[in-house]
Amino acid sequence: MTKQNQAEKTLNLYPIDYPFETLTSRIRTNPPKLKLDPDFQRKYKWDKAGWERASRFIESCLMRIPLPACYFAEKGDGTHLVIDGVQRLTTIEKFFNDDFALEGLTAFEELEGKKFSQLGAYRAELEATTIRCIILRKENPENLIQEIFSRLNQGAVRLSDQEIRHAIFPGTLNDLLYDLGCLPDIANFGNTVKDAREADELVLRFFALQDDLASYKGRLSKFLDTYMRENAPRYTQVRSAERRS
């Protein structure tokens, strides 16, 4: 392979950590220095069923959970096109613009119902929060931009809600859900997808609705999250008592 052929297949790029304040400023300039809507981008989707998903992203930022990198394509005039990360960046821009209030929070419940302008000291913390941005230099062949966007999005495999609960709520209750979910009548019910822990969630639904139906407000996923988090200690005590007896 010649050096020229290799250059046409490998990326010329550089990383930079941008604060949220800088990113929103670049989005809002006229004309924008950071463009969120190139032709190949998906439309904003995190507001289709309320603002809970967008709110949880903002909460994750406050919790300082490491964020996936964004990818930008550098144009000849020095502006950047977003080729991966438009949902996250649009959420940041909308929240900084007071377009929505936080909802469905679990770690920063005191911020429930607040907009960006109402966050007090948390405003400066969010403004200073950084996200790694990978800049594809303008020297890259134009046809690579669409290719990179396609490959970045092909690789995403979203975990089921129960797979996430399994990861963040380990313990006796988690083990019990797995053991019961392996019973043939439960494992085969409804042609469940075995690797998404759907059988475990069926058992969790039964426990949660039987024990605390009065607390169910129509958001099943959040209801199950709360039940699993709050009841894990109780199940640990029960299993310990069973072993002693």
Secondary structure, 3 states (H helix, E strand, C coil): CCHHHHHCCCCCEEEEEEEHHHHHHHHHCCCCCEECCCCCCCCCCCCCCCCHHHHHHHHHHHCCCCCCCEEEEECCCCCEEEEECHHHHHHHHHHHCCCCCCCCCCCCHHHCCCCHHHCCHHHHHHHHCEEEEEEECCCCCCHHHHHHHHHHHHCCCCCCHHHHHHHHCCCHHHHHHHHHHCCHHHHCHHHCCHHHCHHHHHHHHHHHHHHHHHHCCCCHHHHHHHHHHHHHHHHHHHHHHHHHC
